[in-house]
Amino acid sequence: MTGAKGRHLKVHKLCCTKNPVTLPVNHDIVSSDDAKPRLSDEVCIASYANFLICNNGIIVPQYDDINNSLTIEHLEKFFLSIR
């Protein structure tokens, strides 16, 4: 696959959380009246791909999971390699 300028794309994979991420028992989520209710212990969509690049840094979501450190390590290697 190529980009708009005809250059080949390189895909970098990120891991997922090892364990499912669930809402805590006493969660506090503000939602609109027509939103589907979120229940305690319901599995959430937890993605490390929701990182944010800003001011020469990266803000990475953390899920109290063993793969947090692995994801940070992968992102550090990737962003240091493109400097």
Backbone hydrogen bonds, N-H to C=O, Kabsch-Sander energy under -0.5 kcal/mol:
donor,donor_aa,acceptor,acceptor_aa,energy
3,G,7,R,-2.7
6,G,3,G,-1.9
9,L,1,M,-1.9
22,T,20,P,-0.5
23,L,42,E,-1.6
27,H,24,P,-1.1
30,V,28,D,-0.5
31,S,29,I,-0.6
35,A,32,S,-1.4
41,D,23,L,-2.2
42,E,39,L,-1.7
44,C,21,V,-3.6
46,A,44,C,-0.9
47,S,45,I,-0.6
50,N,47,S,-1.1
51,F,48,Y,-0.6
52,L,59,I,-2.4
54,C,52,L,-0.5
54,C,57,G,-2.4
57,G,54,C,-1.6
59,I,52,L,-3.0
60,V,58,I,-0.6
68,N,65,D,-1.7
70,L,66,I,-0.5
71,T,67,N,-2.3
72,I,68,N,-2.2
73,E,69,S,-2.3
74,H,70,L,-2.2
75,L,71,T,-2.7
76,E,72,I,-2.6
77,K,73,E,-2.3
78,F,74,H,-2.4
79,F,75,L,-2.7
80,L,76,E,-2.3
81,S,77,K,-1.6
82,I,78,F,-0.9
83,R,80,L,-0.8
